[in-house]
């Protein structure tokens, strides 16, 4: 379980971890309505180093990115929920729509984003890439340059298909009740200690 740290204190917290020989991984996003795609990405982030720092867009920057109807959950609560996850060590809230200032403060050894920030296949290749994610589109991910300048590398990880906050909001607004891929997402522990098919978004598994 992690903890929420004020932005002005995150550099000090990270430097203490680095001084102890721990490798720092950074990712960031809105994380509005946490879902299984978020959790899987964060678990993969944590596997790339010793300490995972998660930057959370504040409410004003989410509105600029997603529109006036978002966020659905305020930044303080989004940060608290993320900090409760086993994979996460530190959470901090930042004001900008892109994470250059955050990346400069944390100076991660590894910076992670989803594969939706990859360049189109026909574009020229950047030096930092992940075999699953593709080359980084620096125009849409300007913080990648900051990470490289401070000695880190950028990794793009594949996203979980069909799992996003925007998709959830759309389904709720449309009054949809069907659970996608129910019971087909792998085992999860039950209260009795056994396992059953995973139920996306907390729904009961299918047959």
TORKOLVEX-146913 format. One record per residue: x, y, z of N, C-alpha, C, O in turn. Coordinates in steps of 0.05 Angstrom, whole numbers, plus 5000, padded with zeros to 4 digits. Example, Ala and Ser with C-alpha at 12.3 -4.5 7.8 and 13.67 -1.06 7.14 Angstrom:
526448865156524649105156526449345156528549345169 525749555142527349795143525850015157526850235161 
//
This chain:
501749765000500050005000501850255000503750275015 501050444983502750684981501650914997499950885015 502651154991501751395005501551624986503051634966 499851814992499452054976501452264986501552315010 502952384968504952574975504452834959503852824935 504553064972504253314959506353354937508553254939 505553484915507353514893510053624901512153534892 510053824918512553964926514353774943516653834947 513253544952514853364968515653104954517152944964 514653074929515152814916518052774909519052554910 519452984901522252954894523952864917525652694914 523352974941524852894965524352594972526152444979 521752514970521052234976522452044957523451834965 522452114932523651944911526751924915527951714912 527952154921530852154925531751974948533851844947 530051964969530751784991530651494982532251334990 528751424965528551154954530951094936532050874937 531651294920533851254901536551224917538251054909 536851374938539251354954539551074967541750984973 537250944971537250674982537650464961537550224967 538150544936538750364915536350254900536550064885 534050384903531650284890531150434864531550674861 530350274844529650384817526850504817525050374827 526550734805524050884805522650854778523750894757 520050784780518350774756516150984760515051014781 515551124738513551334739511451284717512151214694 508951324724506851344704504851554713505051644736 503051634696501151844703498651824686498651694665 496551944696493951954681491752064698492252164720 489352054687487052164701485951964722485252044744 485851704715484951494733482251554745481751534769 480451644727477651704735476051444732476051334710 474751354752473351094753475350874748475650764726 476850804769478850594767477650334757475550244766 478950204737477949954726480249754722482549824727 479649514713481649304711483849364692486149274696 483349524672485549604654487549774668489949734664 486649954686488550104702490149924720492649954721 488849744733490249564753492349394739494549374749 491749284716493649124701496049284692498349194693 495549534683497749704674499549774698501949764695 498349834720499949904744501549664754503849704763 500449434752502049194760504449154742506549084752 504049194717506249164698508349384702510749334699 507349624709509249844715511049764738513449794737 509749674759511249604784513349384779515449384792 512849204760514748994754517249094740519148954738 517149344731519449464717521449594735523549694726 520949604761522749734780522049664808520649464814 523149814827522749764856520649944868519349864888 520250184858518450374869516750494847517850594827 514050484850512250594830511050854840509750864861 511551074825510351334830508151374809508651344785 505751454818503551504800502751804802502051894824 502851944780501952214779499052224771498252084752 497452384785494552404779493852684771494552874784 492652714747491752974738489753094758487952964767 490053354764488153484782485553524766485353474742 483453624780480853644768480753834744479453774724 482154054747482154254725483454144700482454184678 485653994703487053884679485353664667485453624643 483953504683482153294672479953424655479353324634 478853644665476853784649477953874622476553854602 480453974622481654064597482153834578481953854554 482753604589483353364573480853214564480653134541 478853194582476553014577473953164572472053044563 473853424579471353564575470153644602470953554623 468153824601467053944626465553744644465153804667 464753514633463253324649465153144666464152984682 467753174663469653014678471453204695471753434688 472553104717472452824726469852754741468452934749 469352504743467152404759467852384788466152404806 470452344793471452304821473552524825475352554809 473452664847475452884852478252764856478652534863 480252944851483052854851483952724877485352524877 483052844899483952734925482952454929484452284940 480552394920479552124923480751934903481351704909 481352024878482651854859485451784869486351554866 486851974881489551924892489351724915491051544917 487351754932487051574955486551284946487751094958 484851254926484350984916486850854904487350624909 488351004889490750904877492850824898494150614895 493050984918495050934939494350674955496150554967 491850584954491050344968491750094952491549874963 492750114927493449884911496249784919498049944925 496449524919499049394927501349474909503549504918 500749524884502949574865504049854867506249914858 502650034881503250324881504750394907503850324929 506850554904508450644927507850934934507451004958 507751104914507151394919505151494898505251404875 503451674906501551814888501852104893501952194916 501952264872502052554874500252674853499952564831 499052894860497153034842498653264828500053414842 498353294802499653514788497653664771495453564765 498353904763496454094752496354104721494354184710 498454014708498654054679497253824664496753614675 496753874639495553664622497653464612496953244604 500153544611502353364605504353374629504253544646 506153174630507553114654510453194654512153064667 511253404639514053474639515053554666517253464675 513553724681514453814707514653574727516453554743 512653394725512653154742515152984736516452894754 515652934710517952774702520552894712522452754720 520753164710523253294719523553274749525853254759 521353274764521553244793522252964802523852924820 521152764789521552484797524152364785525452204798 524752444761527152344746527252034747529151914757 525151904736524951614737527051474720527951574699 527751234729529351064711527650954688528650914666 525050914694523150814674520650984675519451024697 519751084652517251234650515351064633516150984611 512951014642511150834628508550974620507351124636 507650924596505051004586503850774570505250584564 501350804563500050604546500850614517501950814508 500350394503501150374475499550564457500250594433 497550694468496150904451497851144446497151314431 500151164460502051374455504251294435506351434433 503951074422505850994401505451144376503251244370 507651174361507451294335505951114315505950874319 504751234295503651064273505950904261508250984261 505250674251507250484241509050604220511450534217 507950794204509450904182511351124191513051214175 511151224216512751444225515651354230516151114234 517451554232520151494239520251404268518651484284 522251234274522351104300524051274320526051394312 523051294344524551424366526251214380525650974378 528251294395530051094407528850934429529750704434 526851034443525650894466523050774458521250904448 522850514462520450374454520250114469522150014481 517849994468517349724480516449544457514949634440 517449294457516649114435513549084432512549054410 512149104455509249074454507949334446505749334434 509149564453507749814450508449974426506750124415 510949954416511750104392513350354400513750404423 514150504380515750744384514150974396511750994391 515451134412514051354426513451584408515251674393 511051694410510351934395510952174413509252254430 513252294409514152514427512352764424512252914443 511052794402509353034399506953014418506153224428 505852774422503652744441504552674469502952684488 507052614472508152544498510752694503512952584504 510452964507512953134509514653064533517053124533 513452944554514952874578517052664572518952624587 516652514550518652314542521452434538523452314546 521552674527524052804523525352874550527852844553 523752964569524853024595526052774609528152784621 524652554606525552304618528252224606530052144621 528552244580531052174567533352364576535552274581 532652614578534652814586535752764614538052834620 534152644631534952584659536052294661536452194684 536452164639537651894639535751664640536651434643 533151704639531251494640530451384612531351494592 528851184612527851074587524751064588523551064609 523551064565520651074562519750804552520850694532 517650694565516550434557513550464553512150584569 512650364530509750354525508750074529509849884518 506550054544505449794550502649764537501249954535 502049524528499449484515497149524535497349464558 494949634525492549674541490749434540490849264522 488949414561486949204561484749284542483349484547 484249124521482149204501479449244514478549084530 478049454506475349504514474949604542472749624552 477149664556476949754584478050034586480450084584 476250224590476950504594474750644609472450564609 475550864623473451024637471451134617469051134622 472451234594470551354574468551144565466151204561 469450894561467650684553465550624575463250584569 466450624600464650574622462550804623460150744626 463451044621461551274622459551254599457151304603 460551184575458751154553456650934557454250974550 457450714569455550494574453450574595451150514592 454350714615452550804636450551004624448150984630 451551194609449751394597447751274578445451364575 448551054564446750924545444850724559443150604546 445250684585443550494599444150204593442350034595 446650144584447249864577447649704603448749794623 446749454602446849274625448649034620449348894639 449248974595450848744588453748784598454948984592 454848584612457548594621459348474599458948234592 461248614588462948504567464848294577466148324597 464948074562466947854567466647744595468647664607 464247734606463947634634464847354636464247184619 466447294656467347024662469546924644470146684644 470847094627472847004608475547134613477347124596 475947264636478347424640480347294658482247434667 480047034666482046914683481046884711478946994718 482546734728481646674755481846904774483747064773 480046924793480147104815479446954840477946764839 480547024863480046894887477246944897476147164893 475946734908473246764920473546784950475646734961 471346854963471346874992471946615005473046605027 471346394992471846125003474646034998475445815006 476246194983478946124978479445984952481645914945 477345934936477645804910478046014889478846244895 477445944864477746134842475446094823474245884821 474746314810472646304790473346504768475346644771 471846514747472346694726472146984735470347054750 474047154726474047424735471547564724470647514702 470547744740468147894733468848184729469248324749 469048294705469748564701467848754716465448704717 469048964728467449174741465749064764463749184770 466548844776465248744800462748584795461348514814 462148524770459648364765460148074770462447984771 458047914773458247634778459247494753458547574731 460947284756461947144732459746984718457746904730 460246944693458346784677458746494681460546414697 457246324668457546034672460145934660460745694662 
//
